[in-house]
Amino acid sequence: TGRSLGGAIAILAAADLQRYLNGLKNTSKLVSVETLGPARVSQTVFAKLVGALLKGSMYCLIPARDPAMRLPALIWGYMHGASEVLSQTLANNSVVVCSDSPDRKVSKHPLRVLSLWVDDHLCYMGDTVEGD
């Protein structure tokens, strides 16, 4: 698990761990990863490689207007590595599945729009997440 930049690092670490486990004999362990508002981890080719490596569950929860998860920009080819990107609605009472992952072609949610709602980066499902 991880949040923000830690979420992006968690995705990369999970892919590296799965690659290591795949190299061991007599193992069928699957690595799963769940993140909160991670930055986009890679361009499409690498995101597909991460998706191919990680056969466990891979979810990403994002507040609807969180600016951190929109970086680096889609126009530069960056995507989330998660197979399912779940975005909280503006009402903060439900989630919708978004298309900001390499196995989906059309986004039906405004993940492409840059937002300056920093408060949304600090609030997940009604709970505030702040550093010390």
Buried (B, 14 or more C-beta within 10 A) or exposed (E): EBBBEBBBBBBBBBBEBBBEBEEEEEEEEEBEBBBBBBBBBBBEEBBBBBBEBBBEEBBBBBBBBBBBBBBBEBEEBBBBBBBBBBBBEEEBEEBEEBBBBBEBEEBEBEBEEEBEBEEBBBBBEEEEEEEE
